[in-house]
């Protein structure tokens, strides 16, 4: 109780907590005159936040691995190791004050997006992109439409095939995942930060 009486309340974001922890760890004194023991409390709080971020990252990496036949398990493990080092080894990701709010929204949005793509681009089809780009075209004329059509879908189909050959990619689903993943991520981040902005601040007493 004396601790709460002695120190004034300060409203802090994740970035402010990172700076506060760094200042307290280096000099044990900062402008707010908070005790050095607060560093331990911030570290525990960050541990659970980072564990939550790693959990969402694991879901996304697992979805990519299970959906692609050409993505190697070693590549996914290396990506997950890199993400783990960045999350736990540094506090860089916490400088984004909305990271904890954006992460579950992004993960929750990518799951149905990848599920829909997986339904329209099945593994048992030799050319799954043709199904996605030629939904409204009869099967007997789909090949001619995709090869010579002037629509945006046909142009997109030919562009993906061209990129696949130029970059020596084994399956075009990897390109589609990247495109839809980037579009979804940008949209969710913009909506989260500029439309559904919550007040993620913490009172340290």
HUFEN-V146137 format. One record per residue. N is the residue number from 1. RES is the residue in one small letter. OMEGA is omega in whole degrees, 0 to 359 (none if undefined). NEAR is the number of other C-alpha atoms within 8 Angstrom. Layout:
N/RES/OMEGA/NEAR ; N/RES/OMEGA/NEAR
This chain:
1/x/179/4 ; 2/x/178/5 ; 3/x/180/7 ; 4/x/180/8 ; 5/x/187/7 ; 6/x/187/6 ; 7/x/180/8 ; 8/x/178/8 ; 9/x/178/7 ; 10/x/179/8 ; 11/x/187/8 ; 12/x/171/11 ; 13/x/178/10 ; 14/x/180/11 ; 15/x/178/11 ; 16/x/178/8 ; 17/x/177/10 ; 18/x/180/11 ; 19/x/179/8 ; 20/x/179/9 ; 21/x/180/11 ; 22/x/180/8 ; 23/x/181/11 ; 24/x/181/14 ; 25/x/183/9 ; 26/x/187/6 ; 27/x/182/7 ; 28/x/179/10 ; 29/x/175/11 ; 30/x/186/10 ; 31/x/181/4 ; 32/x/179/5 ; 33/x/179/6 ; 34/x/183/10 ; 35/x/179/8 ; 36/x/180/9 ; 37/x/180/6 ; 38/x/179/9 ; 39/x/179/10 ; 40/x/178/7 ; 41/x/179/8 ; 42/x/179/10 ; 43/x/178/8 ; 44/x/179/8 ; 45/x/179/8 ; 46/x/180/8 ; 47/x/180/9 ; 48/x/177/8 ; 49/x/180/9 ; 50/x/176/10 ; 51/x/178/8 ; 52/x/178/8 ; 53/x/178/11 ; 54/x/178/11 ; 55/x/178/8 ; 56/x/178/11 ; 57/x/179/11 ; 58/x/179/9 ; 59/x/182/9 ; 60/x/179/11 ; 61/x/180/10 ; 62/x/177/9 ; 63/x/180/10 ; 64/x/181/9 ; 65/x/183/12 ; 66/x/183/7 ; 67/x/183/7 ; 68/x/178/9 ; 69/x/186/7 ; 70/x/178/6 ; 71/x/184/9 ; 72/x/178/8 ; 73/x/179/7 ; 74/x/179/6 ; 75/x/179/8 ; 76/x/178/12 ; 77/x/178/8 ; 78/x/178/8 ; 79/x/179/8 ; 80/x/177/11 ; 81/x/179/8 ; 82/x/178/8 ; 83/x/180/10 ; 84/x/179/10 ; 85/x/180/9 ; 86/x/183/11 ; 87/x/185/13 ; 88/x/183/9 ; 89/x/180/7 ; 90/x/175/8 ; 91/x/186/10 ; 92/x/184/7 ; 93/x/182/9 ; 94/x/176/10 ; 95/x/171/9 ; 96/x/186/8 ; 97/x/183/10 ; 98/x/187/8 ; 99/x/181/9 ; 100/x/178/9 ; 101/x/182/8 ; 102/x/187/12 ; 103/x/179/10 ; 104/x/177/9 ; 105/x/180/10 ; 106/x/179/12 ; 107/x/180/12 ; 108/x/178/8 ; 109/x/181/10 ; 110/x/180/11 ; 111/x/177/10 ; 112/x/178/8 ; 113/x/179/9 ; 114/x/179/10 ; 115/x/178/8 ; 116/x/179/8 ; 117/x/179/8 ; 118/x/179/9 ; 119/x/182/7 ; 120/x/180/9 ; 121/x/185/12 ; 122/x/180/8 ; 123/x/187/6 ; 124/x/178/4 ; 125/x/181/7 ; 126/x/180/5 ; 127/x/185/6 ; 128/x/180/12 ; 129/x/179/10 ; 130/x/178/11 ; 131/x/182/10 ; 132/x/184/9 ; 133/x/182/11 ; 134/x/182/13 ; 135/x/185/7 ; 136/x/183/4 ; 137/x/178/8 ; 138/x/186/8 ; 139/x/184/6 ; 140/x/180/5 ; 141/x/184/8 ; 142/x/182/11 ; 143/x/179/9 ; 144/x/180/8 ; 145/x/182/11 ; 146/x/182/15 ; 147/x/186/8 ; 148/x/182/7 ; 149/x/180/9 ; 150/x/181/6 ; 151/x/180/6 ; 152/x/180/6 ; 153/x/179/9 ; 154/x/178/15 ; 155/x/178/11 ; 156/x/178/9 ; 157/x/180/12 ; 158/x/180/10 ; 159/x/178/8 ; 160/x/178/10 ; 161/x/179/9 ; 162/x/178/8 ; 163/x/180/9 ; 164/x/181/13 ; 165/x/183/8 ; 166/x/183/7 ; 167/x/178/6 ; 168/x/178/6 ; 169/x/186/10 ; 170/x/180/6 ; 171/x/182/8 ; 172/x/179/11 ; 173/x/178/10 ; 174/x/177/9 ; 175/x/180/10 ; 176/x/178/8 ; 177/x/180/9 ; 178/x/182/8 ; 179/x/181/8 ; 180/x/178/9 ; 181/x/179/9 ; 182/x/180/8 ; 183/x/179/8 ; 184/x/181/11 ; 185/x/180/9 ; 186/x/181/8 ; 187/x/182/8 ; 188/x/180/12 ; 189/x/179/10 ; 190/x/179/9 ; 191/x/183/9 ; 192/x/186/12 ; 193/x/189/10 ; 194/x/181/7 ; 195/x/184/7 ; 196/x/186/7 ; 197/x/174/7 ; 198/x/178/4 ; 199/x/180/4 ; 200/x/177/7 ; 201/x/185/8 ; 202/x/179/8 ; 203/x/177/8 ; 204/x/183/8 ; 205/x/none/8
